[in-house]
Amino acid sequence: MTTTKNKKTGGAKKEVAKISRWLHIYLSMVSFAIVLFFSFTGLTLNHPNWLGGDKQIEEKYKGKLDVKWVNQPDTNKIAKLEIVEFIREKYKVKGAVSEFRIEDYDVTVTFKGPAYSCDAFIDRESGTYEITEIKMGVIALWNDLHKGRDSGKGWSWVIDVSAIFLIAVSLTGLILLLFIKKKRVAGIAIAILGLIISYLIYLVFVP
């Protein structure tokens, strides 16, 4: 009876180890690009001046739009959609509209995207406007993607899924370690040591 029970237990352990190994290998390969991306951008975030990550190009434009779009006593009648589409079409503006502010004398429209911003200031009385567009380089773009700043809900999901993948890779790696008797104790000890060292670094170096 005991032998049968031991066999079942041993079979279950082998199955857990097999599934963990399969998940660890394939999740590692799927998340390889993700790990590489977030590792590299972790460095460039810490050193934004590397590879020109702090450089930016600023461009300014002036013009006039249909005054009827903005010169409305009732602010609810201001043509928001027409204004946004006009700016997008004429100046090939990127990013999402993060703000559309209506004041007594002017309208401000702000577009935001990773490593990108565009602000339009429109005079409500005359319809004249000034636009300031700021573009940054590829490194700044990657840094903003790393932080999820102004990158939209779709990219936010990518970050969440990436985090889940990395958690799964870490946990399956730990499970596999527990099945290796000769390295189990040493592996767990090193993992605990790593946690302690990280905490000590936090205590000593973080203000």
Buried (B, 14 or more C-beta within 10 A) or exposed (E): EEEEEEEEEEEEEEEBBEEBBEBBEEBBEEBEEBBEBBEEBEEBBEEBEEBEBBEBEEEEBEBEBEBEBBBBEEEEEBBBEBBBEBBBEEBEBBBEBBEBEBEEEBBEBBBBBBBBBBBBBBBBEEBBBBBEBEBBBEBBBBBBBBEBEBBBEEBEEBBEEBEEBBEBBEBBBBBBBBBEEEEEEEBEEEBEEEEEEEEEEEEEEEE
